[in-house]
């Protein structure tokens, strides 16, 4: 696995609601405006709901603005359909794509075979909003056991990496998975951010997640909602990214 630069370790989640921006087109415009604001920083931009709404052409628009694209589609279907999904995405070549581990080894492998040369395929293990009770109800096991079970499936499918809570990174590392399986963690909240009504159950700061062994981190609201708030907080998304990159650098030094 190649060594990533600090900026390559940050994925900015461009998650916006049409209720806030008037329409689907309003959300697309907001995503493109965010991309322009982050241009030149070298980070990834993650799109999901808006990508489903406006189509894969959005990936090309983001590429034209110089950003790497994380297509967070969480693909899940029968293997033949997942293969077709991969073939369609091959035309726009997102740098990263997610599939659901619970789709099964054959489905994940079908996407990997089509896109693996140009796109890093990440298997989503247990969604970070699920707590222990919900995980037991859905998967009849703890979050730790569920993550490890899905990680083994992703490895068998030949994927490039995993999406998992920062608190399960140690569990996977202790299992000595192959070093080519990258660990990518949402549920990240910087030390300077308090998010009202947070729906993430298993979180860490950027510094701690990187320090613990995560390759990349995913952050949304603390960056995209940055504005002229209380003194000492980032005044815009670009400043929020720059401050987060400093936390990432500190985490790398403390590994």
Order of alpha helices (4+ residues) and beta strands (2+ residues): beta-alpha-alpha-beta-alpha-alpha-beta-alpha-beta-alpha-beta-alpha-alpha-beta-alpha-beta-alpha-beta-alpha-alpha
